[in-house]
Amino acid sequence: MGFYYGSSGPPKEDPPPGSWRETIAIIFAVFKALAVPLGILFGAVIGLVLVILAFTVSGWLGLGLIAAVVLALAGYGVWEAKHPPEVG
């Protein structure tokens, strides 16, 4: 009947709670995993705000900012095409 109602012995002691070092280690692990996605998200929002601000100052400034982003992405693509990763 111990299977249904538990053992007839005294209850086991709970393990001691984690220390502050374990807590800090877990916090750093979570922040490390979320750093890149949050950086991309915040970067995209800040970039969008800068483009909107540039268009409020001047249409040409906004278009120039968009052109600079497009040229930077194209340049990165060309650089990656000329420097393929070494496998093996």
C-alpha positions, 0 to 999 in steps of 0.5 A: 500500500506504500505505492498509493499512500507514500512510504510509512517512514518519516518524510525525507528532508528537502535539499538546501536551497541554492546559493547566491552564486547559483542564482547569479550563474542562472541569470548570466546564462539567461542573459547570455542566451537572450543577448543576441535576439534582444540586441537585434530587436533593439537595433531594429527599433532604433534604426527605424526611429533614426530613419523616421527622424531622418525623413522628418529632417529631409527626404534626401537624408532619409533616402541617403540613410536607407541607401547607406544601409543597402550598400552596407548589406551589399558590401557585406554580401560581396565580402562573404562571397569572396571569403567563403568559410573553410570547411574541414 
